[in-house]
């Protein structure tokens, strides 16, 4: 039986266990995050949303997702 590899990451300070080789795009979809209304930071670097599918998450990555709030 083949063991499925897992990685541990932090999203907004909360630990999540995910399958290895998941990319940032799949994570955003799984979390039902409205991409147009957030900024995504990976290990203290803001990520260009065009690159989400190219970025494969690694063990101990830290992700911050910041929602834009309108108003005035």
N, C-alpha and C positions, 0 to 999 in steps of 0.2 A: 504494500500500500504506500502510495506516495504522500509524503507529508506536505501540506500546503504551508508555504512560508508566510509569515506575518511580519508587519512592521508596526512600531509604536510611534505615533506622532502626537503633537499637541496642537489643538485648534482652539484659539482664544483661551489658552490656559487649561483646557480640559484634555486629558489623555484619551486617545482613540487608538484602537487596534484595527488595522486594515490589512487587506491582502497585499503581499509584496507586488511590486511593479504596477501599482495603480498610479495613473497620472492625475495631475491637478484638475483637469477637465472632468474626469469621471467623479472625482471627489465632490466637486461643486455641484454636479448633477445629482449625485446621491444625497447630498445635504439639502437639495432643493433651494439653492441660493440663487437669487436673481442677479446674474452676472453684471447686468447693466447698472445695478444700484449699489455695487460694493467695490471696495478696493481690496486687493489680496496681496498680502505680504508673506513672503517665504524666507525664513531665516533673516529677517530684518531688511529684506530687499523687496521693493514694490515690483509686482510681476505684470508685464504687458499681457493683457487678456488674449492677444493673438497667439501667445506662446503656451497657453494652458495645456493643450494636448501634448506638447513636446516635453513637458517637465514631469519626470517620473519621481515620485516621492521616495525618500530614503528614511531609514530608521532614525528616530530622534529629530526629524525636521520639526520646525516650529512655524505654524501658520497663524496669521492674524487676519481676520476678515472684518472689515469695517464697513458698516452700512452708512450710506449717505442719507442725511435727513434734511428735507426741505423746510422752509419756513423763513420767518423774517421778523 
